[in-house]
Amino acid sequence: MLEFNINKVSELINKLTSIIPTDNLLEAVIFGSSAITLYDINLERRINDLDIFVSDTDYEKLKQLTPIEELKKISKNIENKTLTLKINGVQHIEILKAFPGVNHKEVLSKASLKNHSNTLKVASIEDLVTWKTVQGRPKDVCDLIIINNYLKSLPTI
């Protein structure tokens, strides 16, 4: 399952960077379950989407690009409707400017490149754990158990 997920995430990243010039993604951070997959953590379920976390400024710039459309996404865990950018004709890639429990500037400061992330940075595992904890959905609770077991298995320095 992990190899399938890494290949799927890699495919989506390549699709994203082939449509949107990377100079428009300099402060973009891969977030969500796809980011967790890039840490080689097997979440034991299929990962079918790619969430990209951007600053408010970059969000507004990206909104002006031709293949982009803005959608309102309603989440019970976020106070207001979340605006999401989608690339016309491309499924499973979402560009967001908000994730519960974290802010973009702090996430970006701790993000780093990973295998298969192309030129995009990946959120730190700590920020991903914070977000999953705040979300609190059943899949997040399961994911947190897997992530914590993974972290316990790492050698201590």
C-alpha positions as CSV (number, residue, x, y, z in Angstrom):
1,M,0.0,0.0,0.0
2,L,2.8,2.4,0.8
3,E,4.4,2.1,-2.6
4,F,1.1,2.7,-4.3
5,N,0.5,5.8,-2.2
6,I,4.0,7.2,-2.8
7,N,3.5,6.7,-6.6
8,K,0.1,8.3,-6.5
9,V,1.4,11.3,-4.5
10,S,4.4,11.6,-6.8
11,E,2.1,11.5,-9.9
12,L,-0.1,14.3,-8.4
13,I,3.0,16.5,-7.5
14,N,4.3,16.1,-11.1
15,K,0.9,16.9,-12.5
16,L,0.7,20.0,-10.3
17,T,4.2,21.3,-11.2
18,S,3.6,20.7,-14.9
19,I,0.5,22.9,-14.8
20,I,1.5,25.6,-12.4
21,P,5.0,27.1,-12.8
22,T,7.1,26.4,-9.7
23,D,7.9,30.1,-9.2
24,N,4.2,30.4,-8.2
25,L,4.7,27.6,-5.6
26,L,7.8,28.8,-3.8
27,E,6.0,29.0,-0.5
28,A,3.7,26.0,-1.1
29,V,3.9,23.2,1.4
30,I,2.6,19.7,0.8
31,F,0.2,19.0,3.7
32,G,-2.3,16.3,4.8
33,S,-2.1,12.6,4.4
34,S,0.0,12.9,1.2
35,A,2.7,14.7,3.3
36,I,2.6,11.9,5.8
37,T,3.1,9.4,3.0
38,L,6.2,11.2,1.9
39,Y,7.7,10.4,5.3
40,D,7.4,6.7,4.3
41,I,4.6,6.2,6.8
42,N,2.1,3.6,5.7
43,L,-1.4,4.9,6.7
44,E,-2.9,1.6,5.6
45,R,-5.4,3.2,3.3
46,R,-5.3,4.7,-0.2
47,I,-4.2,8.3,-0.5
48,N,-6.0,9.7,-3.5
49,D,-5.4,13.5,-3.1
50,L,-2.7,16.1,-2.8
51,D,-3.3,19.1,-0.4
52,I,-1.1,22.1,-0.9
53,F,-0.9,24.7,1.8
54,V,-0.2,28.3,0.7
55,S,0.0,31.7,2.2
56,D,-2.9,34.2,1.7
57,T,-0.8,36.2,-0.7
58,D,0.1,33.2,-2.9
59,Y,-3.5,32.0,-2.8
60,E,-4.6,35.3,-4.3
61,K,-1.9,35.1,-6.9
62,L,-2.7,31.5,-7.8
63,K,-6.4,32.4,-8.0
64,Q,-5.6,34.7,-11.0
65,L,-4.0,31.8,-13.1
66,T,-6.1,30.6,-16.0
67,P,-6.6,26.9,-15.1
68,I,-7.6,27.7,-11.5
69,E,-11.1,28.0,-10.0
70,E,-12.1,28.7,-6.5
71,L,-14.6,26.5,-4.7
72,K,-16.2,26.8,-1.3
73,K,-15.6,23.8,0.9
74,I,-17.6,23.3,4.0
75,S,-15.9,21.5,6.9
76,K,-17.6,20.9,10.3
77,N,-14.2,21.3,12.0
78,I,-13.5,24.8,10.6
79,E,-15.6,27.7,11.8
80,N,-16.3,29.2,8.3
81,K,-16.4,27.9,4.8
82,T,-12.9,27.2,3.5
83,L,-11.9,28.4,0.1
84,T,-10.2,25.9,-2.0
85,L,-8.5,26.3,-5.4
86,K,-8.8,23.5,-7.9
87,I,-7.1,23.1,-11.2
88,N,-9.7,22.9,-14.0
89,G,-9.9,19.3,-15.4
90,V,-7.6,17.9,-12.7
91,Q,-9.1,15.9,-9.8
92,H,-7.5,15.2,-6.4
93,I,-5.3,18.4,-6.1
94,E,-6.5,21.1,-3.7
95,I,-4.8,24.3,-2.8
96,L,-5.8,25.7,0.5
97,K,-4.8,28.7,2.7
98,A,-6.0,27.3,6.0
99,F,-5.7,24.1,8.0
100,P,-7.1,23.8,11.5
101,G,-4.5,24.1,14.3
102,V,-1.6,25.4,12.2
103,N,-0.6,28.6,10.4
104,H,1.2,28.7,7.1
105,K,4.2,30.8,8.2
106,E,5.1,28.4,11.0
107,V,4.5,25.4,8.8
108,L,6.7,26.8,6.0
109,S,9.5,27.5,8.5
110,K,9.7,23.9,9.5
111,A,9.0,22.3,6.1
112,S,11.6,20.5,4.1
113,L,12.2,18.6,0.9
114,K,11.6,14.9,0.9
115,N,12.1,12.1,-1.6
116,H,9.4,12.3,-4.3
117,S,8.4,15.9,-3.3
118,N,10.0,17.3,-6.4
119,T,10.7,21.0,-5.6
120,L,7.9,21.3,-3.1
121,K,8.5,21.3,0.7
122,V,6.7,18.9,3.0
123,A,5.2,19.9,6.3
124,S,7.0,18.7,9.4
125,I,5.6,15.6,11.1
126,E,5.0,17.7,14.2
127,D,2.7,20.1,12.3
128,L,0.9,17.1,10.7
129,V,0.3,15.5,14.1
130,T,-1.0,18.9,15.4
131,W,-3.4,19.1,12.5
132,K,-4.6,15.5,12.8
133,T,-5.2,16.0,16.5
134,V,-7.3,19.1,16.0
135,Q,-9.3,17.5,13.1
136,G,-10.2,14.5,15.4
137,R,-12.0,12.6,12.7
138,P,-12.1,8.8,13.0
139,K,-9.5,8.4,10.2
140,D,-7.3,11.1,12.0
141,V,-7.4,9.1,15.2
142,C,-6.3,5.9,13.4
143,D,-3.6,7.9,11.5
144,L,-2.3,9.3,14.8
145,I,-1.8,5.8,16.2
146,I,0.2,4.8,13.1
147,I,2.3,8.0,13.2
148,N,3.0,7.7,16.9
149,N,4.1,4.0,16.4
150,Y,6.3,5.2,13.5
151,L,7.9,7.9,15.7
152,K,8.5,5.5,18.6
153,S,10.3,3.1,16.1
154,L,12.8,5.8,15.1
155,P,16.2,5.6,16.8
156,T,16.8,8.3,19.4
157,I,19.8,10.5,19.2
